[in-house]
Amino acid sequence: MTAQTHPVFNAPDDPNVKIWRYMDFTKYVSLLDKQALFFSRSDLLNDPHEGANSHANIKIRSKDDFYKDAPQSFFDQISQYTIWLRQWTYVNCWHMNEHESTAMWQLYAKTNEAVALQSTFKKLHDHLPENCHVGKVNYIDYSKDLLPDGNFFYPFVHKRKSFEHEREIRAVTSDWGHHNEKETNPNNGRHININLENLIEKVYIAPTAQAWFVELVERITKKYTFKFTIMPSSLDEKPIF
């Protein structure tokens, strides 16, 4: 099994670059229990611009011969369809970095009862099923930069520059072809089965976590018969003065 190659999804220059997924302990247990990655609906993520067009794309329509005689109802239909696509597009997000990130711990773990999965882009790509795509997120200025046109996936691999710190690798799957435009999605996402033993290289414990939590992570991991290397956070290293 391997994620499907797609022209919209660009791999990093180094396919073996490290990627990280930060999560609280309950999500870690769910991951082990289901042996699957959770893909959230794109419209339920923390960025209301997920799947949106840039202002530059809207402005250019007035200068494009293809659109110049189109009625407003045509543009309204495009807008409604784009909104509909968001609820049937599912996203799983990773942070690309050779090292742990204090910012990512604070943003996505919230407490010291959390873990970070460490893998590589290649392993994620190679172990996702064919109905998934994976690549780098591109960061643009939505007030003046054009989104590429010609494929509905483009808005889901672009984000505003204010999110550049995330250095996101994004896996995406969709249900577009299985539902009609009158349907609403009753679920908040979907689970995609994956071989966790082959995907995850190490599991890092959140900085300042207490000894009992480290033991709990080790015990739960063993209970589910996984043999991940459990690592203390490098951010816990004592300073030298």
C-alpha positions, -999 to 999 in steps of 0.1 A, spaced: 0 0 0 12 35 -8 -4 69 -11 -14 78 -46 10 101 -66 -9 133 -75 4 165 -93 -12 188 -66 8 172 -38 45 180 -37 70 160 -17 97 177 4 132 178 -12 144 151 12 118 123 14 134 110 46 129 143 65 115 138 100 78 145 106 60 149 139 24 145 151 18 160 186 -12 148 206 -26 144 240 -26 110 257 -63 101 250 -56 105 212 -26 83 216 -46 56 232 -72 59 204 -45 56 178 -32 24 193 -67 10 199 -79 16 163 -45 11 147 -55 40 124 -48 77 118 -76 101 124 -84 124 94 -105 154 105 -131 170 83 -114 201 68 -142 224 78 -138 214 114 -101 224 117 -90 256 134 -86 277 103 -118 290 87 -99 295 54 -95 257 49 -105 250 13 -111 286 5 -100 306 -26 -77 336 -23 -90 371 -29 -67 373 -59 -85 344 -76 -119 361 -71 -105 394 -85 -90 379 -116 -124 365 -127 -135 400 -138 -105 401 -163 -110 365 -176 -129 361 -209 -142 328 -197 -161 344 -168 -169 379 -181 -205 370 -193 -213 346 -165 -242 355 -142 -238 359 -105 -258 327 -99 -229 308 -116 -204 321 -91 -228 314 -62 -230 278 -73 -192 275 -74 -190 290 -39 -217 266 -25 -200 236 -41 -166 246 -26 -182 249 8 -198 215 3 -165 199 -6 -149 210 27 -171 186 48 -162 156 26 -124 164 26 -104 148 54 -70 159 66 -43 145 88 -15 169 97 22 165 105 50 190 114 81 188 92 113 193 113 145 175 121 140 184 158 113 187 184 94 220 185 85 238 216 58 258 197 42 226 185 41 211 220 24 242 232 -1 245 203 -11 209 199 -4 191 231 -15 217 256 -4 198 287 26 177 297 4 146 295 10 142 258 32 125 233 47 132 198 49 106 171 81 108 150 82 94 115 94 104 81 76 117 50 86 86 31 72 63 57 39 82 58 36 82 20 46 46 16 22 32 42 -10 52 35 -35 35 12 -41 44 -24 -71 66 -16 -48 91 2 -25 118 -11 3 135 9 25 165 4 38 198 17 14 227 25 21 259 6 18 292 24 6 322 4 -8 358 9 -45 353 3 -49 391 -4 -26 390 -35 -13 356 -44 -31 333 -68 -41 298 -60 -33 274 -88 -65 265 -107 -78 234 -124 -81 209 -95 -103 210 -64 -74 197 -42 -54 229 -46 -72 249 -18 -65 220 6 -28 222 2 -25 260 6 -28 280 38 -23 316 49 13 328 56 3 333 93 5 294 96 40 291 81 54 281 115 35 248 112 57 236 83 29 212 76 30 179 58 -6 171 50 -23 138 42 -57 142 24 -85 119 14 -120 126 3 -155 112 -2 -166 137 -29 -177 110 -54 -199 91 -29 -223 118 -19 -246 143 -36 -247 180 -29 -278 178 -7 -261 155 18 -244 168 50 -217 148 67 -228 134 101 -193 125 111 -164 147 123 -138 127 104 -127 92 95 -100 67 105 -76 54 80 -60 21 89 -22 20 87 7 -2 99 18 18 130 48 -4 136 62 5 102 51 41 104 63 53 138 100 55 145 98 69 180 73 82 206 85 113 225 71 122 259 61 158 265 85 181 283 83 181 321 61 150 322 62 132 355 76 97 359 42 81 364 31 94 330 62 80 313 54 46 329 18 48 318 28 55 281 52 26 282 26 3 298 -2 12 274 21 9 244 32 -26 255 -4 -36 263 -13 -30 226 18 -51 217 36 -22 200 74 -19 204 80 18 197 110 34 212 97 57 240 120 87 243 121 116 268 118 150 253 151 166 244 137 198 258 141 183 292 179 183 289 194 202 318 212 234 309 250 238 315 261 271 330 
